[in-house]
Amino acid sequence: MRARNQADPNLAIAARIKIEREARDWSLAELAEHSGVSKAMISKIERGDASPTATVLGRLSGAFGLSLSVLLALAERSEDRIRREDEQPVWTDPETGYVRRMISPPSGDILELLQISLPPNVRVPYPAAAFMFQRQQIWILRGQLEFREGGTTHTLRQGDCLQLGPPIDSSFFNPGEEECVYLVALVRR
């Protein structure tokens, strides 16, 4: 059995957020205004003093005009066309325990595959901006998931696959008593 990748992706994420902010010639205050994330929190994230939550990363990526997946892929980029299981970056949301495994090779093609593990009774909201530049499908591998798109709730069980609609405020919720594991396939627009 292979060991889980021990590399801490938070430093790469912190560096990428700073690169994206500086590329736009934005101050911390301007990024805070565009994203709705406090200037103090952005500063802590960029210094590596705080681990951003999925919600915060969704707001920051939306402010940059990037999907969350693209922001994270840019932080993890290389020229490799294969990514072994023990080399796949794993990020855990410090607030919810949500675990995101980047399956796709870091070469950064238009298709990305992610494996998500969502603990029981956890809800992760995302603003519409997090979905702006991608098409996405969710395939449930284990457990159940309630995906809310605006006012519509989709109840998904093992084997179900949902293609997301137009960008809208959304949330992922695991109503079950066991972890929900799902695959996300994204294609950049």
KOLRO-944297 format. One line per field, with one value per atom (N, C-alpha, C): x, y, z; atom name. Coordinates in nm, 3 decimals, decimal comma. Example, Ala and Ser with C-alpha at 12.3 -4.5 7.8 and 13.67 -1.06 7.14 Angstrom:
u	c(1,319:1,230:1,320:1,285:1,367:1,290) .
v	c(-0,569:-0,450:-0,330:-0,225:-0,106:0,003) .
w	c(0,780:0,780:0,780:0,708:0,714:0,787) .
atome	c(N:CA:C:N:CA:C) .
end
This chain:
u	c(0,084:0,000:0,089:0,056:0,136:0,096:0,192:0,166:0,103:0,020:-0,041:0,068:0,057:0,155:0,162:0,281:0,299:0,330:0,351:0,383:0,266:0,299:0,197:0,167:0,050:0,018:-0,014:-0,029:-0,067:0,036:0,165:0,268:0,258:0,231:0,214:0,088:-0,019:-0,143:-0,119:-0,049:-0,020:0,059:0,161:0,243:0,161:0,071:-0,008:-0,107:-0,167:-0,260:-0,187:-0,068:0,010:0,048:0,088:0,123:0,003:-0,115:-0,236:-0,274:-0,262:-0,296:-0,200:-0,071:0,029:0,023:-0,014:-0,026:-0,135:-0,234:-0,342:-0,313:-0,196:-0,155:-0,256:-0,309:-0,406:-0,336:-0,380:-0,337:-0,417:-0,379:-0,458:-0,602:-0,616:-0,749:-0,833:-0,771:-0,846:-0,891:-0,804:-0,845:-0,956:-0,945:-1,051:-1,184:-1,180:-1,302:-1,362:-1,278:-1,327:-1,377:-1,320:-1,350:-1,446:-1,455:-1,534:-1,461:-1,330:-1,246:-1,168:-1,158:-1,093:-0,946:-0,901:-0,760:-0,667:-0,704:-0,622:-0,609:-0,720:-0,716:-0,631:-0,645:-0,564:-0,416:-0,382:-0,243:-0,190:-0,270:-0,230:-0,210:-0,299:-0,289:-0,161:-0,137:-0,018:0,112:0,112:0,233:0,244:0,139:0,141:0,106:0,050:0,011:-0,127:-0,207:-0,343:-0,368:-0,442:-0,481:-0,619:-0,632:-0,761:-0,864:-0,989:-1,097:-1,138:-1,217:-1,267:-1,350:-1,430:-1,514:-1,428:-1,325:-1,235:-1,163:-1,112:-1,044:-1,140:-1,265:-1,365:-1,387:-1,391:-1,410:-1,288:-1,169:-1,046:-1,032:-1,057:-1,044:-1,146:-1,268:-1,370:-1,330:-1,268:-1,222:-1,116:-1,036:-0,932:-0,988:-1,115:-1,172:-1,126:-1,091:-1,044:-1,136:-1,146:-1,216:-1,122:-1,178:-1,097:-0,997:-1,044:-0,957:-0,839:-0,863:-0,755:-0,656:-0,705:-0,615:-0,525:-0,585:-0,506:-0,412:-0,459:-0,372:-0,252:-0,272:-0,161:-0,060:-0,109:-0,020:0,061:0,006:0,067:0,135:0,138:0,177:0,319:0,334:0,464:0,441:0,541:0,530:0,501:0,484:0,459:0,323:0,319:0,192:0,135:0,203:0,152:0,167:0,069:0,076:0,041:0,140:0,122:0,037:-0,033:-0,122:-0,051:0,070:0,140:0,198:0,185:0,231:0,115:-0,008:-0,125:-0,144:-0,141:-0,158:-0,293:-0,290:-0,410:-0,421:-0,534:-0,558:-0,680:-0,670:-0,780:-0,826:-0,954:-1,014:-1,007:-0,936:-0,921:-1,052:-1,150:-1,277:-1,373:-1,380:-1,482:-1,428:-1,298:-1,243:-1,261:-1,317:-1,332:-1,192:-1,178:-1,047:-1,055:-0,960:-0,953:-0,823:-0,835:-0,718:-0,715:-0,605:-0,587:-0,532:-0,616:-0,578:-0,502:-0,545:-0,487:-0,339:-0,264:-0,124:-0,114:-0,005:0,009:0,039:0,043:0,077:-0,029:-0,149:-0,250:-0,321:-0,389:-0,470:-0,606:-0,697:-0,830:-0,919:-0,886:-0,964:-0,891:-0,965:-0,909:-0,999:-0,937:-1,010:-0,971:-1,072:-1,051:-1,131:-1,076:-1,152:-1,176:-1,302:-1,341:-1,397:-1,357:-1,413:-1,479:-1,609:-1,686:-1,738:-1,695:-1,740:-1,891:-1,948:-2,092:-2,133:-2,253:-2,316:-2,232:-2,153:-2,073:-2,131:-2,141:-2,186:-2,073:-2,044:-1,942:-2,008:-2,024:-2,085:-1,979:-2,021:-1,935:-2,015:-1,953:-2,022:-2,024:-2,116:-2,127:-1,995:-1,917:-1,790:-1,693:-1,706:-1,616:-1,643:-1,757:-1,795:-1,792:-1,751:-1,764:-1,688:-1,573:-1,487:-1,470:-1,572:-1,560:-1,695:-1,693:-1,808:-1,769:-1,867:-1,833:-1,938:-1,888:-1,975:-1,929:-2,025:-1,997:-2,047:-1,959:-1,994:-1,973:-2,079:-2,074:-2,014:-1,902:-1,835:-1,883:-1,911:-1,956:-2,034:-2,143:-2,221:-2,329:-2,369:-2,474:-2,436:-2,493:-2,461:-2,586:-2,609:-2,711:-2,638:-2,658:-2,596:-2,703:-2,687:-2,785:-2,730:-2,808:-2,779:-2,887:-2,855:-2,958:-3,070:-3,192:-3,306:-3,335:-3,253:-3,275:-3,178:-3,232:-3,147:-3,150:-3,031:-3,016:-2,968:-3,045:-3,004:-2,937:-2,809:-2,728:-2,681:-2,682:-2,635:-2,527:-2,465:-2,356:-2,392:-2,302:-2,322:-2,389:-2,457:-2,523:-2,419:-2,451:-2,363:-2,448:-2,404:-2,476:-2,387:-2,442:-2,375:-2,428:-2,339:-2,381:-2,434:-2,529:-2,588:-2,506:-2,569:-2,500:-2,449:-2,345:-2,290:-2,396:-2,405:-2,499:-2,444:-2,478:-2,434:-2,480:-2,390:-2,416:-2,360:-2,400:-2,340:-2,343:-2,241:-2,228:-2,258:-2,348:-2,384:-2,391:-2,327:-2,334:-2,435:-2,557:-2,659:-2,645:-2,553:-2,540:-2,458:-2,444:-2,368:-2,227:-2,197:-2,064:-2,009:-1,881:-1,814:-1,872:-1,885:-1,925:-1,799:-1,774:-1,658:-1,712:-1,665:-1,711:-1,597:-1,615:-1,519:-1,577:-1,495:-1,533:-1,450:-1,518:-1,450:-1,481:-1,376:-1,394:-1,328:-1,392:-1,336:-1,341:-1,228:-1,224:-1,292:-1,365:-1,434:-1,338) .
v	c(-0,118:0,000:0,124:0,221:0,341:0,441:0,520:0,622:0,744:0,812:0,936:1,042:1,123:1,229:1,321:1,336:1,416:1,563:1,599:1,737:1,828:1,943:2,038:2,132:2,119:2,205:2,349:2,377:2,511:2,617:2,581:2,678:2,713:2,612:2,638:2,720:2,692:2,769:2,913:2,933:3,068:3,147:3,083:3,151:3,185:3,094:3,118:3,232:3,239:3,348:3,482:3,488:3,612:3,645:3,545:3,566:3,621:3,560:3,605:3,747:3,777:3,912:4,014:3,985:4,079:4,092:3,985:3,992:4,090:4,110:4,203:4,341:4,352:4,477:4,520:4,421:4,447:4,451:4,540:4,539:4,431:4,405:4,312:4,364:4,494:4,554:4,535:4,549:4,531:4,386:4,291:4,151:4,123:4,180:4,164:4,216:4,331:4,390:4,303:4,250:4,166:4,030:3,977:3,840:3,829:3,934:3,923:3,851:3,828:3,767:3,880:3,878:3,989:4,003:4,127:4,158:4,082:4,076:4,006:3,857:3,795:3,652:3,629:3,714:3,700:3,710:3,806:3,825:3,700:3,644:3,523:3,407:3,393:3,284:3,302:3,423:3,446:3,422:3,448:3,424:3,278:3,199:3,059:3,042:3,146:3,140:3,082:3,074:3,019:2,927:2,821:2,727:2,770:2,805:2,852:2,740:2,774:2,677:2,669:2,569:2,554:2,676:2,727:2,843:2,966:2,988:3,103:3,088:2,968:2,948:2,970:2,929:2,952:3,101:3,179:3,324:3,389:3,347:3,405:3,370:3,242:3,201:3,276:3,292:3,366:3,511:3,573:3,711:3,721:3,617:3,617:3,579:3,537:3,492:3,352:3,274:3,136:3,042:2,918:2,818:2,778:2,725:2,676:2,573:2,485:2,380:2,436:2,539:2,601:2,667:2,739:2,803:2,698:2,587:2,483:2,413:2,393:2,331:2,420:2,551:2,643:2,635:2,615:2,602:2,472:2,371:2,237:2,203:2,295:2,268:2,214:2,124:2,077:2,019:1,959:1,905:1,755:1,692:1,548:1,513:1,400:1,353:1,236:1,195:1,087:1,132:1,097:1,127:0,999:0,944:0,823:0,854:0,753:0,775:0,839:0,792:0,848:0,987:1,038:1,173:1,271:1,223:1,308:1,400:1,531:1,624:1,606:1,605:1,591:1,715:1,783:1,901:1,875:1,910:1,893:2,030:2,056:2,180:2,177:2,271:2,268:2,292:2,348:2,379:2,260:2,186:2,082:1,939:1,923:1,789:1,738:1,819:1,788:1,760:1,651:1,613:1,614:1,683:1,697:1,634:1,533:1,468:1,504:1,565:1,600:1,477:1,413:1,289:1,317:1,418:1,446:1,482:1,446:1,487:1,639:1,692:1,836:1,914:1,847:1,915:2,017:2,008:2,112:2,111:2,004:1,996:2,060:2,055:2,115:2,027:1,898:1,806:1,784:1,792:1,764:1,667:1,574:1,479:1,501:1,506:1,526:1,420:1,371:1,283:1,361:1,367:1,441:1,344:1,362:1,286:1,388:1,375:1,469:1,396:1,439:1,373:1,384:1,298:1,303:1,438:1,481:1,604:1,730:1,730:1,848:1,911:2,044:2,122:2,216:2,218:2,308:2,395:2,525:2,616:2,673:2,700:2,765:2,875:2,991:3,098:3,065:3,126:3,104:3,130:3,227:3,263:3,144:3,050:2,934:2,839:2,854:2,765:2,835:2,961:3,043:2,991:2,935:2,907:2,757:2,679:2,535:2,469:2,352:2,261:2,148:2,094:1,999:1,889:1,767:1,655:1,594:1,542:1,479:1,335:1,239:1,096:1,042:0,990:0,941:0,800:0,785:0,656:0,578:0,651:0,585:0,686:0,641:0,727:0,803:0,916:0,998:1,146:1,224:1,366:1,443:1,554:1,649:1,768:1,790:1,904:2,006:2,125:2,231:2,333:2,357:2,460:2,564:2,677:2,778:2,719:2,716:2,661:2,515:2,449:2,309:2,219:2,112:2,015:1,883:1,831:1,701:1,602:1,494:1,389:1,279:1,256:1,162:1,048:0,928:0,808:0,740:0,640:0,568:0,533:0,569:0,541:0,653:0,746:0,857:0,958:1,021:1,123:1,244:1,362:1,486:1,581:1,636:1,744:1,875:1,961:2,088:2,181:2,263:2,361:2,489:2,598:2,727:2,767:2,849:2,892:2,959:2,910:2,963:2,926:3,003:2,967:2,824:2,743:2,600:2,552:2,431:2,369:2,217:2,156:2,011:1,973:1,874:1,833:1,682:1,624:1,481:1,457:1,411:1,388:1,253:1,170:1,035:1,027:0,904:0,880:0,832:0,814:0,773:0,873:0,869:0,957:0,940:1,051:1,047:1,070:0,981:0,994:1,010:1,115:1,139:1,189:1,165:1,210:1,333:1,435:1,555:1,558:1,569:1,584:1,726:1,804:1,942:1,965:2,045:2,090:2,241:2,304:2,451:2,503:2,613:2,676:2,760) .
w	c(0,000:0,000:0,000:-0,085:-0,095:0,014:0,056:0,158:0,092:0,164:0,116:0,103:-0,001:-0,026:0,096:0,152:0,272:0,242:0,115:0,080:0,119:0,177:0,218:0,103:0,039:-0,074:-0,035:0,095:0,138:0,099:0,100:0,062:-0,086:-0,170:-0,314:-0,339:-0,264:-0,277:-0,235:-0,123:-0,074:-0,178:-0,234:-0,336:-0,459:-0,500:-0,621:-0,600:-0,482:-0,454:-0,462:-0,406:-0,412:-0,556:-0,635:-0,776:-0,852:-0,832:-0,903:-0,862:-0,733:-0,685:-0,745:-0,739:-0,789:-0,941:-1,013:-1,159:-1,199:-1,113:-1,140:-1,082:-1,016:-0,952:-0,847:-0,772:-0,667:-0,532:-0,448:-0,308:-0,235:-0,111:-0,030:-0,015:0,001:0,017:-0,109:-0,225:-0,350:-0,367:-0,335:-0,343:-0,242:-0,124:-0,023:-0,076:-0,142:-0,197:-0,307:-0,396:-0,507:-0,459:-0,351:-0,309:-0,191:-0,110:0,012:0,123:0,106:0,209:0,275:0,406:0,476:0,436:0,440:0,410:0,505:0,632:0,731:0,697:0,655:0,621:0,497:0,396:0,274:0,309:0,394:0,436:0,507:0,598:0,669:0,573:0,474:0,376:0,295:0,244:0,162:0,239:0,369:0,451:0,492:0,469:0,511:0,657:0,719:0,860:0,881:0,774:0,784:0,665:0,691:0,587:0,535:0,408:0,358:0,351:0,377:0,364:0,217:0,184:0,046:0,007:0,099:0,070:0,040:0,120:0,099:-0,034:-0,063:-0,192:-0,308:-0,294:-0,398:-0,423:-0,315:-0,329:-0,394:-0,352:-0,409:-0,557:-0,590:-0,731:-0,817:-0,766:-0,840:-0,863:-0,763:-0,778:-0,887:-0,902:-1,006:-1,143:-1,148:-1,274:-1,310:-1,209:-1,228:-1,153:-1,200:-1,120:-1,006:-0,900:-0,788:-0,838:-0,924:-0,976:-1,054:-1,134:-1,212:-1,117:-1,016:-0,920:-0,853:-0,811:-0,745:-0,844:-0,967:-1,069:-1,099:-1,106:-1,128:-1,014:-0,894:-0,778:-0,785:-0,853:-0,855:-0,988:-1,083:-1,222:-1,239:-1,337:-1,386:-1,525:-1,584:-1,719:-1,722:-1,611:-1,607:-1,667:-1,741:-1,798:-1,721:-1,616:-1,531:-1,386:-1,307:-1,165:-1,089:-1,024:-0,944:-0,820:-0,772:-0,658:-0,539:-0,510:-0,394:-0,420:-0,543:-0,578:-0,594:-0,581:-0,601:-0,480:-0,504:-0,392:-0,324:-0,194:-0,113:-0,026:-0,034:0,047:0,134:0,262:0,356:0,404:0,391:0,440:0,593:0,655:0,801:0,876:0,810:0,876:0,876:0,764:0,749:0,743:0,715:0,696:0,555:0,468:0,324:0,268:0,192:0,137:-0,015:-0,077:-0,223:-0,271:-0,357:-0,417:-0,565:-0,608:-0,750:-0,820:-0,901:-0,969:-1,097:-1,172:-1,304:-1,295:-1,398:-1,404:-1,402:-1,350:-1,333:-1,461:-1,576:-1,700:-1,740:-1,682:-1,700:-1,833:-1,865:-1,986:-1,957:-2,054:-2,031:-1,943:-1,932:-1,848:-1,716:-1,606:-1,475:-1,401:-1,329:-1,246:-1,100:-1,014:-0,871:-0,796:-0,687:-0,598:-0,470:-0,430:-0,311:-0,209:-0,083:0,029:0,122:0,136:0,217:0,341:0,460:0,583:0,602:0,687:0,715:0,772:0,733:0,784:0,760:0,654:0,619:0,494:0,496:0,381:0,340:0,210:0,156:0,050:0,078:-0,020:-0,115:-0,238:-0,337:-0,405:-0,426:-0,499:-0,648:-0,720:-0,865:-0,935:-0,886:-0,949:-0,954:-0,862:-0,860:-0,977:-1,044:-1,154:-1,290:-1,294:-1,415:-1,537:-1,518:-1,633:-1,656:-1,620:-1,635:-1,655:-1,714:-1,719:-1,625:-1,555:-1,450:-1,439:-1,411:-1,380:-1,249:-1,173:-1,045:-1,053:-1,022:-1,024:-0,883:-0,823:-0,686:-0,684:-0,614:-0,603:-0,481:-0,371:-0,247:-0,163:-0,105:-0,017:-0,091:-0,033:-0,094:-0,082:-0,173:-0,179:-0,217:-0,150:-0,191:-0,249:-0,380:-0,446:-0,473:-0,418:-0,435:-0,534:-0,641:-0,740:-0,726:-0,667:-0,644:-0,559:-0,613:-0,541:-0,570:-0,652:-0,690:-0,615:-0,554:-0,484:-0,560:-0,590:-0,655:-0,550:-0,528:-0,436:-0,517:-0,489:-0,566:-0,478:-0,536:-0,465:-0,547:-0,490:-0,556:-0,701:-0,793:-0,935:-1,012:-0,942:-1,010:-1,060:-1,173:-1,231:-1,266:-1,225:-1,250:-1,329:-1,437:-1,509:-1,452:-1,405:-1,347:-1,454:-1,412:-1,503:-1,506:-1,549:-1,555:-1,416:-1,410:-1,281:-1,193:-1,069:-0,971:-0,834:-0,732:-0,597:-0,568:-0,517:-0,499:-0,366:-0,327:-0,209:-0,224:-0,164:-0,157:-0,013:0,008:0,144:0,151:0,253:0,277:0,389:0,355:0,458:0,527:0,480:0,532:0,660:0,709:0,830:0,798:0,669:0,626:0,526:0,508:0,413:0,272:0,200:0,060:-0,023:-0,118:-0,206:-0,348:-0,416:-0,553:-0,640:-0,769:-0,869:-0,936:-0,952:-1,025:-1,152:-1,265:-1,395:-1,442:-1,468:-1,511:-1,645:-1,724:-1,851:-1,848:-1,870:-1,871:-1,996:-1,981:-2,094:-2,172) .
atome	c(N:CA:C:N:CA:C:N:CA:C:N:CA:C:N:CA:C:N:CA:C:N:CA:C:N:CA:C:N:CA:C:N:CA:C:N:CA:C:N:CA:C:N:CA:C:N:CA:C:N:CA:C:N:CA:C:N:CA:C:N:CA:C:N:CA:C:N:CA:C:N:CA:C:N:CA:C:N:CA:C:N:CA:C:N:CA:C:N:CA:C:N:CA:C:N:CA:C:N:CA:C:N:CA:C:N:CA:C:N:CA:C:N:CA:C:N:CA:C:N:CA:C:N:CA:C:N:CA:C:N:CA:C:N:CA:C:N:CA:C:N:CA:C:N:CA:C:N:CA:C:N:CA:C:N:CA:C:N:CA:C:N:CA:C:N:CA:C:N:CA:C:N:CA:C:N:CA:C:N:CA:C:N:CA:C:N:CA:C:N:CA:C:N:CA:C:N:CA:C:N:CA:C:N:CA:C:N:CA:C:N:CA:C:N:CA:C:N:CA:C:N:CA:C:N:CA:C:N:CA:C:N:CA:C:N:CA:C:N:CA:C:N:CA:C:N:CA:C:N:CA:C:N:CA:C:N:CA:C:N:CA:C:N:CA:C:N:CA:C:N:CA:C:N:CA:C:N:CA:C:N:CA:C:N:CA:C:N:CA:C:N:CA:C:N:CA:C:N:CA:C:N:CA:C:N:CA:C:N:CA:C:N:CA:C:N:CA:C:N:CA:C:N:CA:C:N:CA:C:N:CA:C:N:CA:C:N:CA:C:N:CA:C:N:CA:C:N:CA:C:N:CA:C:N:CA:C:N:CA:C:N:CA:C:N:CA:C:N:CA:C:N:CA:C:N:CA:C:N:CA:C:N:CA:C:N:CA:C:N:CA:C:N:CA:C:N:CA:C:N:CA:C:N:CA:C:N:CA:C:N:CA:C:N:CA:C:N:CA:C:N:CA:C:N:CA:C:N:CA:C:N:CA:C:N:CA:C:N:CA:C:N:CA:C:N:CA:C:N:CA:C:N:CA:C:N:CA:C:N:CA:C:N:CA:C:N:CA:C:N:CA:C:N:CA:C:N:CA:C:N:CA:C:N:CA:C:N:CA:C:N:CA:C:N:CA:C:N:CA:C:N:CA:C:N:CA:C:N:CA:C:N:CA:C:N:CA:C:N:CA:C:N:CA:C:N:CA:C:N:CA:C:N:CA:C:N:CA:C:N:CA:C:N:CA:C:N:CA:C:N:CA:C:N:CA:C:N:CA:C:N:CA:C:N:CA:C:N:CA:C:N:CA:C:N:CA:C:N:CA:C:N:CA:C:N:CA:C:N:CA:C:N:CA:C:N:CA:C:N:CA:C:N:CA:C:N:CA:C:N:CA:C:N:CA:C:N:CA:C:N:CA:C:N:CA:C:N:CA:C:N:CA:C:N:CA:C:N:CA:C:N:CA:C:N:CA:C:N:CA:C:N:CA:C:N:CA:C:N:CA:C) .
end
